[in-house]
Amino acid sequence: MNNTWTYLLLFAAMSLTAVSALAQHKYYTLTVRRLARENNDRGSVLVSGRGKGRIRGAIAVLVLDKQTEAIRAAAVMEGASVLARFKQRPDWVGLCARDDLPRCSPRLARAVADARTHIPGRRKPLPTPGSMLRR
């Protein structure tokens, strides 16, 4: 009888985790689609990247000019739970994604750098010596 409650509790926790992960994925998809719809210009590319930390992470969804990497639209999410939400960053519009961005945490800077590697025609930077040891 005691094992039954343990298994039910474990099943409920796993179900809640799965449902919340699906909800967060749907929210991400809606945000990407909205940005793509609002910024459907020639010469623009929509890219996303993530920056991982020990506990918290960051996701950056950017609409960039293909040639200059100037930011045309940006939405960022930082947090440790599925309750984190995307925030628009109008203060980044017009800035170059290669430069330091205002009010940007180290995790978010890694997410922007990762997003820049997803521009079509770009190659990912080669790992630096010792970077494989840090993983």
Buried (B, 14 or more C-beta within 10 A) or exposed (E): EEEEEEEEEEEEEEEEEEEEEEEBEEBBEEBBEBBBEEBEEEEBBBBBBBBEEEEBBBBBBBBBBBEEBBBBBBBBBBEEEBEBEBEEBEEBEEBBBEEEBEEBBEBBBBBBBBBBEBBEEEEEEEEEEEEEEEE
